Amino acid sequence: MRDPVTTVTGITYDRASIKQWLATAAVCPVTKQPLPPTSDLTPNHMLRRLIQAWCTANAVDRIPTPKSPLQRSIVLKLIRELNRSPDADRSTQMNALTIIDKLAAENDGVNRHIMAVAGVPNAMLLFIVKYFKIGEILGVEEALRVLKLTWTPEAEIGFVGDNSDVIGSIMWILKIEIEDSAKLNALIALKNLIEIETSTLIEKLNLEFFEEIVKMMKEKKFAQAAIQVLIETCSWGRNRAMIVAAGAVAELIEMELRSNQETKRATEVVFGLLAQLCYCAEGRQELLKHAAGMAVVAKRLLRNSAATDDRALCVMESVARFAATKEVVAEMLRVGAVAKLCMVMQADCADYLKRKAREILRLHSSDWSNSPCIQVYLLTRNPR
């Protein structure tokens, strides 16, 4: 053991080992009594000293004394100092923020959990909003870094639902001259907030908001985070239409044209948003308006991952079912979309993908039946 701790059930474990256990099973490994992941773990100083003495006596590298866990009372005191008015005592406020930033970076996540439970994420948002209102960026970068490090889905974010200033403050950060890392942290914070938000605030987002996020998409270093923000907001039909109006569809296609497929995940995220935008008529129209729209979808099918295949087929189905003019049907054949659908039917892929491809082929079988790819498919689908 490097850091022996005793649980409320009276059994001593190594801290790292018991925390890893509690991440998957909320019981004491020995007594089988309930042991929630948030249970107190009391340092066993006597056992630690015995281990260290044994190491010294047996010429083994002595295990260092671990740092004491951060106390909740200290965190609450720092939050109180941080909540002071900037005009009252700015130096004390900045000093508290510096200490919080340092603590969040220490101790392999232990401090971060304690800080999250104590309300640090909420305090960081309040700090950012406060400085947004007075138009100063002092300390904002540190606050965003702490917010990223201490954020958990269970964090108490009590004021966001009825205060749209937090969205306004993050949009302000994206527009001002500030470090790129801070802008990236702001996008991550925006995504996290939207994930837990009620519909009240999400449905109030306007076209200017989406235009700014699409603008961030155009820079490679922000692209994935910006797309994640749009994915979180486009479940609302009104928002979906505004995302399309902001130019997202064309930008997604251009991203894939520029892409060298560095990671499968990047293409999956792009197609995840593209599939959702093509559920609305405006999205399908923008996809077909782009000269390479359908060609990009066809090209990525069967070349990336099952998740990308699923979303590419969703795009094709939306177009084939709701926007299939004669020109569109002919274009799908010309750019190889129909050939790829036939390949899906014969490829070693999931059955649900084959069912999707079959349904799309059936929609316009009369128009595509005489094409060479269909003829080859019919000849080879039941090989002897």
C-alpha positions in Angstrom: 0.0 0.0 0.0 1.2 3.5 -0.8 -1.6 5.4 0.8 -3.6 3.2 3.3 -7.0 4.4 4.2 -9.8 3.0 6.3 -13.4 3.0 5.1 -16.5 3.4 7.3 -16.8 -0.4 7.4 -13.5 -0.6 9.3 -11.4 -2.2 6.6 -8.1 -0.7 5.4 -7.3 -0.5 1.7 -4.9 1.3 -0.6 -6.6 4.6 -1.6 -6.1 4.2 -5.3 -7.3 0.6 -5.3 -10.4 1.2 -3.2 -11.4 4.3 -5.3 -11.0 2.2 -8.5 -13.2 -0.5 -6.9 -15.9 2.0 -5.8 -16.1 3.4 -9.3 -17.8 0.1 -10.4 -19.2 -1.4 -7.1 -20.7 0.5 -4.2 -19.9 -2.2 -1.6 -17.0 -3.0 0.7 -15.0 -5.8 -0.9 -14.6 -7.6 2.4 -17.8 -7.0 4.4 -20.1 -6.5 1.4 -21.8 -3.7 3.2 -23.0 -0.6 1.2 -20.1 1.8 0.6 -21.0 4.8 -1.7 -18.2 6.3 -3.8 -18.5 9.5 -1.8 -17.8 7.8 1.5 -15.1 9.2 3.7 -11.7 7.5 3.5 -9.7 8.1 6.7 -5.9 7.9 6.4 -4.4 5.0 8.4 -1.3 6.8 9.7 -0.2 3.9 11.9 -0.1 1.4 9.0 1.6 3.9 6.7 4.4 4.4 9.3 4.8 0.6 9.6 5.1 0.2 5.9 7.6 3.0 5.7 9.6 1.5 8.6 9.6 -1.9 6.8 10.8 -0.3 3.6 13.7 1.4 5.5 14.7 -1.9 7.3 14.6 -3.9 4.1 16.5 -1.4 1.8 13.4 -0.8 -0.3 12.6 2.6 -1.7 10.7 4.4 1.1 7.1 5.2 0.1 6.7 9.0 0.5 4.1 10.4 2.9 1.1 11.3 0.8 -0.3 14.8 0.9 -3.4 15.2 3.1 -6.6 15.5 1.1 -8.0 19.0 0.6 -10.5 20.0 3.3 -14.0 21.1 2.3 -13.8 24.0 4.8 -10.8 25.4 3.0 -12.5 25.3 -0.4 -15.6 27.1 1.0 -13.4 29.8 2.5 -11.8 30.4 -0.9 -15.2 30.5 -2.5 -16.3 33.2 -0.1 -13.2 35.2 -0.8 -13.8 34.8 -4.6 -17.4 36.0 -4.3 -16.3 39.4 -3.0 -17.1 42.4 -5.2 -14.2 43.2 -7.5 -14.3 46.8 -6.3 -14.1 45.8 -2.6 -10.9 43.7 -2.5 -9.7 42.6 -5.9 -6.3 41.4 -4.7 -7.9 39.0 -2.2 -10.2 37.7 -4.9 -7.4 37.1 -7.4 -5.3 35.4 -4.7 -8.2 33.0 -3.9 -8.6 32.2 -7.6 -4.9 31.5 -8.0 -5.0 29.1 -5.0 -8.1 27.3 -6.4 -6.4 27.0 -9.8 -3.3 25.4 -8.2 -5.4 23.0 -6.0 -7.4 21.9 -9.0 -4.2 20.9 -10.8 -2.9 18.8 -7.9 -3.5 15.4 -6.3 -4.6 13.2 -9.2 -8.3 14.2 -9.2 -8.9 13.9 -5.4 -8.9 17.7 -5.0 -11.1 18.1 -8.0 -13.8 15.9 -6.7 -13.9 17.7 -3.3 -14.0 21.0 -5.1 -16.8 19.9 -7.4 -18.9 18.8 -4.4 -18.1 22.1 -2.6 -19.5 24.2 -5.4 -16.4 25.4 -7.2 -17.9 25.0 -10.8 -20.8 27.2 -9.8 -18.4 29.8 -8.2 -16.3 29.9 -11.4 -19.4 30.6 -13.5 -20.5 33.4 -11.2 -17.0 34.8 -11.4 -17.0 34.8 -15.2 -20.5 36.4 -15.4 -19.3 39.1 -12.9 -16.3 40.1 -15.0 -18.4 39.9 -18.2 -20.7 42.5 -16.8 -17.8 44.9 -16.0 -16.1 44.1 -19.3 -12.8 42.8 -17.8 -10.9 39.6 -18.6 -8.7 39.5 -15.5 -8.8 36.0 -14.0 -11.2 34.7 -16.6 -8.7 32.3 -18.2 -8.0 30.8 -14.8 -11.7 30.5 -14.0 -12.3 28.6 -17.3 -9.4 26.3 -16.6 -10.7 25.5 -13.1 -14.3 25.0 -14.5 -13.0 22.5 -17.0 -11.0 20.6 -14.3 -13.7 20.5 -11.7 -16.8 20.0 -13.8 -18.9 16.9 -13.2 -22.5 16.2 -14.5 -23.6 16.1 -10.8 -22.1 19.6 -10.0 -24.5 22.0 -8.4 -25.2 24.7 -11.1 -28.1 26.4 -9.4 -28.4 29.7 -11.2 -28.0 28.9 -14.9 -31.6 27.9 -15.6 -33.0 31.4 -14.9 -30.0 33.5 -15.9 -29.0 33.7 -19.5 -26.0 35.9 -18.6 -23.9 32.8 -18.4 -24.4 32.1 -22.2 -23.8 35.8 -22.9 -20.6 35.7 -20.9 -19.2 32.7 -22.8 -20.1 34.2 -26.2 -18.2 37.4 -25.0 -15.2 35.2 -24.3 -15.3 33.7 -27.8 -15.3 37.2 -29.4 -12.6 38.9 -27.4 -8.8 38.8 -27.7 -7.9 35.9 -25.3 -5.7 32.8 -25.4 -6.9 30.0 -27.6 -6.9 27.6 -24.7 -9.4 29.8 -22.9 -11.7 29.9 -25.9 -11.5 26.1 -26.2 -12.3 25.8 -22.4 -15.2 28.2 -23.0 -16.7 26.0 -25.7 -16.3 22.9 -23.5 -18.1 24.8 -20.7 -20.8 25.8 -23.1 -21.4 22.2 -24.2 -21.4 21.0 -20.5 -24.0 23.6 -19.6 -26.3 22.9 -22.5 -26.2 19.2 -21.6 -27.7 19.9 -18.1 -29.9 22.8 -19.2 -33.7 22.9 -19.2 -35.5 23.8 -22.5 -36.2 27.3 -21.2 -32.7 28.6 -22.0 -31.9 26.4 -25.0 -35.0 27.6 -26.9 -34.0 31.2 -26.4 -30.8 30.8 -28.4 -30.7 33.1 -31.4 -29.2 33.2 -34.9 -26.2 35.3 -33.7 -25.3 32.6 -31.2 -25.2 29.9 -33.9 -23.3 32.1 -36.4 -20.6 32.6 -33.8 -20.4 28.8 -33.1 -20.2 28.0 -36.8 -17.5 30.7 -37.1 -15.5 28.8 -34.5 -16.0 25.6 -36.5 -13.9 27.0 -39.3 -10.8 26.9 -37.1 -9.4 23.4 -36.8 -8.4 23.8 -33.1 -12.0 24.7 -32.1 -13.9 22.6 -34.7 -14.7 19.5 -32.7 -15.8 21.4 -29.6 -17.9 23.7 -31.6 -19.7 20.8 -33.4 -20.4 19.2 -30.0 -22.1 22.4 -28.9 -24.3 22.4 -32.0 -25.2 18.7 -31.5 -26.4 19.5 -28.0 -28.6 22.3 -29.2 -30.1 20.9 -32.5 -32.6 18.6 -30.9 -35.0 21.6 -31.1 -36.4 22.0 -34.6 -36.2 25.8 -34.4 -32.5 25.6 -33.4 -31.8 23.1 -36.2 -33.1 25.6 -38.8 -31.0 28.4 -37.4 -27.9 26.2 -37.4 -28.5 25.5 -41.1 -29.1 29.2 -41.7 -25.8 30.0 -40.0 -24.0 27.9 -42.7 -23.2 24.8 -40.7 -24.0 22.3 -43.5 -21.7 23.8 -46.1 -18.9 24.1 -43.4 -19.3 20.4 -42.4 -18.9 19.3 -46.0 -15.9 21.6 -46.5 -14.4 20.1 -43.3 -14.7 16.6 -44.7 -13.2 17.7 -48.1 -10.2 19.2 -46.2 -10.0 16.2 -43.9 -7.3 13.6 -44.1 -9.3 11.4 -41.7 -6.8 11.9 -38.9 -9.2 10.3 -36.4 -12.3 8.2 -36.9 -14.0 10.2 -34.1 -13.7 13.5 -35.9 -15.6 12.2 -38.9 -18.2 10.5 -36.6 -18.9 13.9 -35.0 -19.2 15.7 -38.3 -21.7 13.1 -39.6 -23.5 13.0 -36.3 -24.4 16.7 -36.8 -24.9 16.4 -40.5 -27.5 13.6 -40.1 -29.5 15.7 -37.6 -29.5 18.8 -39.8 -30.7 16.7 -42.8 -33.8 15.8 -40.8 -35.1 19.2 -41.7 -35.9 20.4 -45.2 -33.5 23.4 -45.0 -30.7 21.0 -44.1 -31.3 18.7 -47.0 -31.6 21.7 -49.4 -28.2 23.0 -48.2 -26.6 19.6 -48.6 -27.8 19.2 -52.2 -26.9 22.8 -53.0 -23.3 22.0 -52.3 -21.6 20.5 -55.4 -19.8 17.9 -53.3 -22.5 17.3 -50.7 -23.8 13.9 -51.7 -20.4 12.8 -53.0 -18.8 13.3 -49.6 -21.5 11.3 -47.9 -21.1 8.4 -50.4 -17.3 8.6 -50.2 -17.3 8.2 -46.4 -19.7 5.2 -46.4 -17.8 2.0 -45.5 -14.5 3.9 -45.1 -14.5 5.1 -41.5 -16.6 3.3 -38.8 -20.0 1.7 -38.1 -21.1 4.9 -36.4 -20.2 7.0 -39.5 -21.9 4.4 -41.8 -25.1 4.7 -39.7 -25.2 8.5 -39.9 -24.3 8.5 -43.6 -27.2 6.2 -44.3 -29.5 8.4 -42.3 -28.4 11.3 -44.5 -29.0 9.3 -47.7 -32.4 8.1 -46.4 -33.6 11.6 -45.6 -32.6 12.8 -49.1 -34.0 9.8 -50.9 -37.3 9.9 -49.0 -38.0 13.6 -48.8 -35.9 15.5 -51.4 -35.7 13.0 -54.3 -36.3 14.9 -57.5 -35.2 13.3 -60.8 -32.0 15.3 -60.6 -31.2 14.2 -57.1 -31.9 10.5 -57.9 -29.6 10.8 -60.9 -26.9 12.5 -58.9 -27.0 9.7 -56.2 -26.3 7.3 -59.0 -23.6 9.5 -60.6 -21.5 10.1 -57.5 -21.5 6.5 -56.4 -24.1 6.6 -53.6 -26.1 3.8 -55.2 -23.0 1.7 -55.7 -22.1 2.1 -52.1 -25.5 1.1 -51.0 -25.1 -2.2 -52.9 -21.7 -2.7 -51.3 -23.3 -2.3 -47.9 -25.7 -5.1 -48.7 -22.8 -7.4 -49.4 -20.2 -6.1 -46.9 -19.4 -7.7 -43.5 -21.3 -5.1 -41.5 -24.2 -5.0 -39.0 -27.6 -6.2 -40.1 -29.3 -3.0 -39.2 -27.1 -1.1 -41.7 -28.0 -3.6 -44.4 -31.7 -3.1 -43.7 -31.2 0.7 -44.0 -29.4 0.3 -47.3 -32.1 -2.0 -48.6 -34.9 0.4 -47.7 -33.1 3.3 -49.5 -32.6 1.1 -52.6 -36.3 0.2 -52.6 -37.4 3.8 -52.6 -36.1 4.4 -56.1 -35.6 0.9 -57.5 -37.4 1.7 -60.7 -34.9 4.5 -61.5 -31.8 2.6 -60.5 -32.7 -0.9 -61.7 -30.9 -0.6 -65.0 -27.6 0.8 -63.6 -24.5 -1.4 -63.8 -24.0 -1.4 -60.0 -27.5 -2.8 -59.4 -27.0 -5.4 -62.1 -23.8 -6.6 -60.5 -25.4 -6.6 -57.1 -28.3 -8.8 -58.3 -25.8 -11.2 -59.9 -23.6 -11.6 -56.8 -26.0 -11.3 -53.9 -26.5 -15.1 -53.8 -23.1 -16.5 -54.8 -23.0 -20.2 -55.5 
